[in-house]
Amino acid sequence: MNSTLPNVFCYLNGEYTPLAEAKISVMDRGFIFGDGVYEMLPVYGRLLFRFESHMDRLERNLAKLRIASPLLRAEWLEIARKLISKVDADDQAVYLQVTRGVAPRNHVMPPHIKPTLFAYSSPAKPISADERHHGVACISARDFRWERGDIKSTSLLGNVLARQISADQGATETILLRDGFLTEAAASNVWIVKEGALLGPPKSEHLLEGIRVELLKELCEEVGIGYKLRPISEADLFAADEVILSSATKEVLPVTTLDHQAVGHGALRGKPGPVYARLFEAYQRAKLLQSI
Protein backbone atom coordinates (compact mmCIF):
# COMPACT_ATOMS: atom_id res chain seq x y z
CA MET A 1 0.00 0.00 0.00
CA ASN A 2 1.24 3.49 -0.89
CA SER A 3 2.00 5.10 2.48
CA THR A 4 1.77 8.60 0.96
CA LEU A 5 -1.99 8.21 0.45
CA PRO A 6 -4.57 8.63 3.22
CA ASN A 7 -5.51 5.31 4.79
CA VAL A 8 -9.18 5.64 3.83
CA PHE A 9 -11.76 4.00 1.60
CA CYS A 10 -12.93 5.52 -1.64
CA TYR A 11 -15.83 5.06 -4.03
CA LEU A 12 -14.91 4.31 -7.63
CA ASN A 13 -17.52 3.43 -10.25
CA GLY A 14 -19.88 1.69 -7.87
CA GLU A 15 -17.29 -0.03 -5.68
CA TYR A 16 -15.82 0.86 -2.28
CA THR A 17 -12.13 0.08 -1.97
CA PRO A 18 -9.02 1.26 -0.09
CA LEU A 19 -7.84 4.46 -1.74
CA ALA A 20 -4.36 3.07 -2.40
CA GLU A 21 -5.87 0.14 -4.33
CA ALA A 22 -8.18 2.16 -6.58
CA LYS A 23 -7.37 1.91 -10.31
CA ILE A 24 -8.57 3.68 -13.45
CA SER A 25 -7.73 3.20 -17.11
CA VAL A 26 -4.78 5.23 -18.41
CA MET A 27 -7.14 6.18 -21.27
CA ASP A 28 -9.56 7.90 -18.92
CA ARG A 29 -10.07 11.42 -20.25
CA GLY A 30 -9.63 12.79 -16.75
CA PHE A 31 -6.09 11.37 -16.78
CA ILE A 32 -5.30 12.28 -20.40
CA PHE A 33 -6.97 15.70 -20.66
CA GLY A 34 -8.15 16.71 -17.18
CA ASP A 35 -11.61 16.38 -18.75
CA GLY A 36 -13.74 16.40 -15.64
CA VAL A 37 -15.06 18.39 -12.69
CA TYR A 38 -14.90 18.04 -8.93
CA GLU A 39 -16.36 19.27 -5.66
CA MET A 40 -14.97 19.48 -2.14
CA LEU A 41 -17.61 19.34 0.61
CA PRO A 42 -16.79 20.27 4.21
CA VAL A 43 -18.04 17.96 6.94
CA TYR A 44 -18.63 19.24 10.47
CA GLY A 45 -19.56 16.84 13.23
CA ARG A 46 -20.03 14.14 10.53
CA LEU A 47 -22.62 16.30 8.75
CA LEU A 48 -22.24 17.72 5.23
CA PHE A 49 -22.15 21.52 5.03
CA ARG A 50 -24.36 23.20 2.37
CA PHE A 51 -24.78 19.95 0.47
CA GLU A 52 -27.42 21.35 -1.90
CA SER A 53 -25.26 24.32 -2.86
CA HIS A 54 -22.35 22.04 -3.69
CA MET A 55 -24.62 19.80 -5.76
CA ASP A 56 -25.98 22.85 -7.61
CA ARG A 57 -22.44 23.81 -8.61
CA LEU A 58 -21.46 20.26 -9.53
CA GLU A 59 -24.45 19.98 -11.85
CA ARG A 60 -23.75 23.43 -13.38
CA ASN A 61 -20.17 22.46 -14.11
CA LEU A 62 -21.11 19.08 -15.57
CA ALA A 63 -23.48 20.89 -17.91
CA LYS A 64 -20.72 23.28 -19.00
CA LEU A 65 -18.60 20.24 -19.98
CA ARG A 66 -21.60 18.53 -21.62
CA ILE A 67 -21.40 15.59 -19.23
CA ALA A 68 -24.79 14.21 -18.20
CA SER A 69 -25.24 14.18 -14.44
CA PRO A 70 -24.49 10.53 -13.61
CA LEU A 71 -26.24 10.23 -10.23
CA LEU A 72 -29.22 11.60 -8.40
CA ARG A 73 -28.47 13.86 -5.44
CA ALA A 74 -29.81 11.23 -3.08
CA GLU A 75 -27.25 8.79 -4.50
CA TRP A 76 -24.38 11.25 -4.02
CA LEU A 77 -25.60 11.84 -0.47
CA GLU A 78 -25.64 8.12 0.26
CA ILE A 79 -22.10 7.71 -1.09
CA ALA A 80 -20.80 10.69 0.88
CA ARG A 81 -22.37 9.52 4.13
CA LYS A 82 -20.96 6.01 3.72
CA LEU A 83 -17.47 7.41 3.12
CA ILE A 84 -17.81 9.72 6.12
CA SER A 85 -18.76 6.74 8.30
CA LYS A 86 -15.48 5.02 7.43
CA VAL A 87 -13.26 7.90 8.61
CA ASP A 88 -12.27 8.23 12.26
CA ALA A 89 -12.78 12.00 12.49
CA ASP A 90 -15.80 14.21 13.11
CA ASP A 91 -14.62 17.00 10.79
CA GLN A 92 -13.76 15.86 7.29
CA ALA A 93 -13.57 16.87 3.63
CA VAL A 94 -15.44 14.85 1.00
CA TYR A 95 -13.99 14.98 -2.51
CA LEU A 96 -16.27 14.14 -5.47
CA GLN A 97 -15.00 13.86 -9.05
CA VAL A 98 -16.65 13.07 -12.38
CA THR A 99 -14.65 12.66 -15.59
CA ARG A 100 -16.01 12.09 -19.07
CA GLY A 101 -14.78 8.49 -18.99
CA VAL A 102 -12.61 6.14 -21.02
CA ALA A 103 -12.20 6.56 -24.78
CA PRO A 104 -9.50 6.56 -27.48
CA ARG A 105 -7.43 9.75 -27.27
CA ASN A 106 -9.12 12.45 -29.32
CA HIS A 107 -9.69 16.10 -28.49
CA VAL A 108 -13.30 15.88 -29.71
CA MET A 109 -15.75 14.97 -26.95
CA PRO A 110 -16.85 11.37 -27.59
CA PRO A 111 -20.61 10.83 -27.22
CA HIS A 112 -22.30 8.16 -25.15
CA ILE A 113 -19.40 7.04 -22.96
CA LYS A 114 -19.79 6.17 -19.29
CA PRO A 115 -18.41 8.78 -16.86
CA THR A 116 -15.86 7.79 -14.25
CA LEU A 117 -17.09 8.50 -10.71
CA PHE A 118 -14.67 8.87 -7.83
CA ALA A 119 -15.10 10.02 -4.24
CA TYR A 120 -13.36 9.82 -0.90
CA SER A 121 -13.37 11.50 2.48
CA SER A 122 -10.44 12.32 4.73
CA PRO A 123 -9.95 14.11 8.05
CA ALA A 124 -10.09 17.90 7.74
CA LYS A 125 -6.91 19.88 8.28
CA PRO A 126 -8.06 22.70 10.56
CA ILE A 127 -6.66 26.21 10.38
CA SER A 128 -4.33 26.65 13.33
CA ALA A 129 -5.08 28.93 16.25
CA ASP A 130 -1.95 30.90 15.36
CA GLU A 131 -3.20 31.56 11.81
CA ARG A 132 -6.57 32.66 13.19
CA HIS A 133 -4.93 34.98 15.72
CA HIS A 134 -2.19 36.48 13.56
CA GLY A 135 -3.56 36.05 10.03
CA VAL A 136 -1.64 34.71 7.03
CA ALA A 137 0.73 35.98 4.37
CA CYS A 138 -0.12 36.11 0.67
CA ILE A 139 1.75 36.94 -2.52
CA SER A 140 0.20 38.66 -5.54
CA ALA A 141 0.77 37.51 -9.12
CA ARG A 142 -0.57 37.95 -12.63
CA ASP A 143 -3.52 35.65 -13.34
CA PHE A 144 -2.03 33.59 -16.19
CA ARG A 145 -4.59 30.76 -16.06
CA TRP A 146 -7.09 29.92 -18.80
CA GLU A 147 -10.21 32.01 -19.43
CA ARG A 148 -12.75 29.57 -17.92
CA GLY A 149 -12.01 29.89 -14.24
CA ASP A 150 -15.76 29.55 -13.62
CA ILE A 151 -15.51 25.79 -14.29
CA LYS A 152 -14.34 23.75 -11.30
CA SER A 153 -12.32 21.56 -13.61
CA THR A 154 -9.79 18.89 -12.69
CA SER A 155 -7.46 20.73 -15.13
CA LEU A 156 -5.71 22.61 -12.34
CA LEU A 157 -2.17 23.06 -13.68
CA GLY A 158 -2.55 26.85 -13.76
CA ASN A 159 -3.70 26.86 -10.14
CA VAL A 160 -0.83 24.54 -9.17
CA LEU A 161 1.73 26.88 -10.77
CA ALA A 162 0.07 29.89 -9.13
CA ARG A 163 0.01 28.31 -5.68
CA GLN A 164 3.67 27.35 -5.98
CA ILE A 165 4.59 31.04 -6.32
CA SER A 166 3.44 31.67 -2.75
CA ALA A 167 4.67 28.32 -1.45
CA ASP A 168 8.19 29.17 -2.65
CA GLN A 169 8.02 32.30 -0.46
CA GLY A 170 6.53 30.61 2.59
CA ALA A 171 3.13 32.24 2.07
CA THR A 172 -0.34 30.72 2.36
CA GLU A 173 -1.89 31.84 -0.94
CA THR A 174 -1.27 33.54 -4.28
CA ILE A 175 -3.75 36.34 -4.96
CA LEU A 176 -4.30 36.77 -8.70
CA LEU A 177 -4.79 39.91 -10.76
CA ARG A 178 -5.91 40.01 -14.40
CA ASP A 179 -5.51 43.23 -16.39
CA GLY A 180 -5.09 45.16 -13.14
CA PHE A 181 -8.16 43.73 -11.36
CA LEU A 182 -8.60 41.09 -8.67
CA THR A 183 -9.96 37.70 -9.77
CA GLU A 184 -9.32 35.15 -6.99
CA ALA A 185 -6.48 33.21 -5.38
CA ALA A 186 -4.95 29.92 -6.48
CA ALA A 187 -7.38 27.95 -4.31
CA SER A 188 -9.58 30.57 -2.61
CA ASN A 189 -11.95 33.42 -3.20
CA VAL A 190 -10.58 36.82 -2.12
CA TRP A 191 -12.41 39.68 -0.41
CA ILE A 192 -11.45 43.15 0.71
CA VAL A 193 -12.98 45.35 3.38
CA LYS A 194 -13.43 49.06 2.73
CA GLU A 195 -15.17 51.38 5.18
CA GLY A 196 -16.72 48.44 7.01
CA ALA A 197 -18.19 46.73 3.92
CA LEU A 198 -17.16 43.39 2.41
CA LEU A 199 -16.34 43.68 -1.30
CA GLY A 200 -15.65 40.92 -3.80
CA PRO A 201 -15.06 40.78 -7.56
CA PRO A 202 -18.17 40.32 -9.72
CA LYS A 203 -19.12 36.94 -11.16
CA SER A 204 -17.39 36.21 -14.45
CA GLU A 205 -15.80 33.42 -16.47
CA HIS A 206 -12.44 34.36 -14.94
CA LEU A 207 -13.21 33.14 -11.44
CA LEU A 208 -15.00 30.32 -9.69
CA GLU A 209 -18.30 31.08 -8.02
CA GLY A 210 -17.32 29.78 -4.62
CA ILE A 211 -20.01 28.36 -2.35
CA ARG A 212 -18.92 30.93 0.22
CA VAL A 213 -19.79 33.82 -2.14
CA GLU A 214 -23.49 33.33 -1.43
CA LEU A 215 -22.81 32.21 2.14
CA LEU A 216 -20.87 35.38 2.97
CA LYS A 217 -23.67 37.47 1.50
CA GLU A 218 -26.07 35.72 3.87
CA LEU A 219 -23.72 36.16 6.83
CA CYS A 220 -23.22 39.85 6.07
CA GLU A 221 -26.99 40.34 6.03
CA GLU A 222 -27.24 38.44 9.31
CA VAL A 223 -24.71 40.57 11.20
CA GLY A 224 -25.29 43.91 9.44
CA ILE A 225 -22.15 44.17 7.30
CA GLY A 226 -22.37 45.86 3.90
CA TYR A 227 -21.78 43.52 0.95
CA LYS A 228 -21.15 44.22 -2.72
CA LEU A 229 -19.64 42.49 -5.74
CA ARG A 230 -17.83 44.99 -7.97
CA PRO A 231 -14.54 45.29 -9.89
CA ILE A 232 -11.64 45.56 -7.43
CA SER A 233 -8.51 47.19 -8.80
CA GLU A 234 -4.98 46.36 -7.77
CA ALA A 235 -4.90 49.72 -5.99
CA ASP A 236 -8.11 48.79 -4.09
CA LEU A 237 -6.54 45.51 -2.99
CA PHE A 238 -3.36 47.09 -1.63
CA ALA A 239 -5.24 49.95 0.06
CA ALA A 240 -7.85 47.69 1.71
CA ASP A 241 -8.67 47.92 5.40
CA GLU A 242 -8.81 44.11 5.51
CA VAL A 243 -8.18 41.25 3.07
CA ILE A 244 -9.96 37.94 3.63
CA LEU A 245 -9.74 34.51 1.97
CA SER A 246 -12.64 32.07 1.78
CA SER A 247 -12.78 28.44 0.68
CA ALA A 248 -14.12 25.06 1.76
CA THR A 249 -10.97 24.31 3.76
CA LYS A 250 -10.03 27.83 4.91
CA GLU A 251 -13.62 28.86 5.76
CA VAL A 252 -12.84 32.57 6.27
CA LEU A 253 -9.23 33.51 6.96
CA PRO A 254 -7.60 36.93 7.48
CA VAL A 255 -4.68 38.04 5.30
CA THR A 256 -2.38 40.27 7.32
CA THR A 257 0.58 40.60 4.96
CA LEU A 258 0.52 40.93 1.17
CA ASP A 259 3.76 40.93 -0.81
CA HIS A 260 5.62 41.21 2.52
CA GLN A 261 3.77 44.42 3.46
CA ALA A 262 1.27 44.69 6.33
CA VAL A 263 -2.41 44.88 5.36
CA GLY A 264 -4.66 47.57 6.82
CA HIS A 265 -4.23 50.88 8.55
CA GLY A 266 -3.55 52.40 11.95
CA ALA A 267 -3.64 50.27 15.06
CA LEU A 268 -5.05 47.30 13.12
CA ARG A 269 -2.35 47.32 10.46
CA GLY A 270 -1.01 43.78 10.07
CA LYS A 271 -3.70 42.31 12.33
CA PRO A 272 -7.00 40.48 11.68
CA GLY A 273 -9.75 43.08 11.46
CA PRO A 274 -13.21 43.49 13.02
CA VAL A 275 -15.16 42.49 9.88
CA TYR A 276 -13.23 39.23 9.71
CA ALA A 277 -13.92 38.59 13.41
CA ARG A 278 -17.68 39.08 12.99
CA LEU A 279 -17.80 36.91 9.86
CA PHE A 280 -15.81 34.14 11.54
CA GLU A 281 -18.25 34.05 14.46
CA ALA A 282 -21.23 34.00 12.09
CA TYR A 283 -19.57 31.24 10.05
CA GLN A 284 -19.25 29.06 13.15
CA ARG A 285 -23.00 29.43 13.79
CA ALA A 286 -23.77 28.58 10.16
CA LYS A 287 -21.79 25.33 10.43
CA LEU A 288 -24.25 24.13 13.07
CA LEU A 289 -27.36 25.21 11.17
CA GLN A 290 -26.56 24.39 7.53
CA SER A 291 -25.25 20.82 7.74
CA ILE A 292 -27.16 17.61 7.02
N, C-alpha and C positions, 0 to 999 in steps of 0.2 A: 504494500500500500504506500502511496506517495505521501510522505509525512508533511509535505508543504501544504497539503490541502486540508481544509477543516474535516474533522472526523464526524461527519454528519451524513444523513441520508438525503438523496435527491429524488425527484420525479423526472423521468425521461420517457416520453412517448408511451405513457400508460403503465410504466413499471417504476417501483420504488427500489432503489439500490444504493449501496454506499457511494458517496460522491467520487471517491478515488477509482471506483470500478466502472463508472459510467462511460459509455463509448458512443460516438457518432461516426457516420461515414465521412471520410476526407472530402467527399464530393458534396457535402452539405453546403448550401449557398451561404449559410451563416459563416462557415469556416473559410470559404473561398472568397466571398465578396463582402462579408459583414452585412448580408441581406436579411435583416431581421430587426426586431424591436424588443425592448425590455422594460420592466418596471421594478422598482425597489420599494417595498411596503414596510414601514416601521411597525413593530409589534411592541406594545406596552402591556405588561402584566398578562402576557399570552393572548392579547386581543389585537386585532388588526386595526390600524389607525386610518381613517378616511378611505376605507376599502372601495366604496362606490366611486369616489373621485379618481382613485388610481385606475379602476376598471374603465371609467370614461376615457381617460387619456390613453390607455392601452388600445382600446377599440378605435379611437381617433387615429392613432399612429398606424395601426394595422391597415386601416382604410387608405391612408396616404401611401402605403406601400403596395396597395392592391392585394393584400392577403386577407382572405376571408377569416373572420373570427372563429377559431377552431373549437372553442368551448363556451358553454353557458357560464354566466357569472357564478351560479350556484356550484358548478363543477370546479371553477378556479378556487372558490371559497373552501370547498371540501379538500382540495389538494393542499392549499395553504395551511389549513388547520391540522391536517395530518402531519405535515412537515414540522409545524410548530411543536406538536406533541412529542416529537422525537428528539428535540433539543433541550438540554438541561440548562435552560436560562429563561427567566421571565420576560426579559426585553430582548428582542431579536430583530433581524432584518430578513424579509422574505424576498428573494430574487425570482422574477418570472421572465422567461424569454421565449419568443416565438420567431423562428426563422422560416424562410419560404420552403425549405426542405431540400431533398436530394435530387440532383439532376445533372446531366452532362454540362460541362462548363460552357456557358454562353451568356453574354451580357443581357440578352433579351430575356424578359421574365417568362419562364415556362408556365403554361396554363395547367391547371388540374393536377398539381403535385401535392402531396401530403405534407403539411407543415411539421417541423420538428418542435416539440414542446419540451421545455426544460425548466425546472424550478428547484430551489433549495432554500433552506433557512439556516441561519447561523447566529450565534450570540451577537448582540449589538456591542459596538465599541463606543462607550459613552464619552462625551466631551469631559475633559478633566476639570476638577474644581479650579485649578490654576488658570486654565483657559477661560473659564467663565468669569473669574475674578479680574484677570489682567487683560483679557482680550487676546487677539491673535494678530500676527503679521501677514500682510499680503504684498504681492508684487504686481505691478500693472504691466500689460503687454498688448501689442497689436493683436486684434482678433483675426487670425489667419485661417480659421477653419472654413469649411464649405458653407454655402448660402442657406442650407436647410437645417439650421439649428433647432427649428421647431419640432423636428422628428427625433424622438428618443431612440435613435438607431444604435445598433451594436457596432456600427462603424465609428469608433471613438478614437482613432489615431490622432486627430487634431486636438482633442481634449487631453489625450495622454501627453503629447508634446507640450501643450500649454501648461499642464500641471507640473511637468518636470522643470519648467522655468523657475517656479517658486520653490520646488523641492530642492533644487540645486543651491538655493540661497537660504535654506532653512526656514522657509515661510509656509504658511498653511494653505494658501490659495493664490491663483493667478487671476486677477481681475482684468477682463478683456475690453478693449476699446476698438470700435470700427468707425473709421472716418471721423474720429474725434468725439464719438459718443459711446457711452456705456452700453454694453450688451449684457453680459453675465460673467461668471467666473468659469473656470475649467470644469467644476463639478458642483456649482452652486448658483442660485440667484443672488443678485447684489442689490442692496437698497442704500439710499442715503437719507439722512435726516436734515431738514432745513427748517429753521424756525418752528420746531416742535412737530412737524409733519413728516410722515414716512413717504418717500418718493421712490418709484421704480421705473425702469424703462418701459415703454409701451409694448404691447404684444406685436410680434413681427416674426417673419421667417428666420430671423437671425438669432433668435433665442428660444429656449425651451419654456413653455408655459408650466412652470413648476406648480405642484399641488399647493405649495405654501403661498403662491401669489393670491389665490382666492382666500386661503385661510388667514393670511395676514390682513387682508381687507376686512374680514369678519372680526378679527381680534381688535383691529383699530376702531371699528365701530363700537365694539363692546366696551372699550376702555376710554373712548373719547379722544383718540389720536387722529389727526388729519391724515388722509391717504389719497395719493394721486399717482397715476401712471402717466409719465410724460418724458420726452427726450431729456437725457441727462448728459451734459457735455463733460469733457475731461476736466474743465475748470470747475464745474459743479462738484464733481467727485472729489477733487483735491481741496475744495473749500468747504466741504460738508461738516456739519456739527457732529454727526455720527455716520459711520459706515457699518452695515450689518449684512451678514451672509445668512442665507436660508437654504436648507436642503433636507432630504429625508433623514440623513445621518447627523447633520449639524444642528437640526431644528432651527433655532435662531442663535447667531453667534456674533459677538462684537468684534469689529476690526479696529485695532488701536494704533497700528502703524501701517503705513502704505508707502512702499518704495523707501523704507528706512526712515520715514518722517512720521512724527506723531500726528494722529487724526484728531480733529476737534479744535476747540478754542478755550482760552482762559483756564480756570481751575480744573476743567474736565479734559483738557488736552492730553491725549494718550491714555485715556481711561474709558471703560464702558460707560455709556451715557444713560440718561433717565428714560428715553424712549425704548432703548433696548431692554432695560430692567422691567418696564411695564409689560412689554410684549413677551418677555420670557416668562413672567408670572402668568400671563393669560394663556400662553402656550401650554404650560403645565396643567392648567385647568381643562383645556381642550383635550388633552391626552386622555383624561378620565371620562369625558363626555362623548367623544367621537370615535370610540373604538368598539369593535364588535367581535 
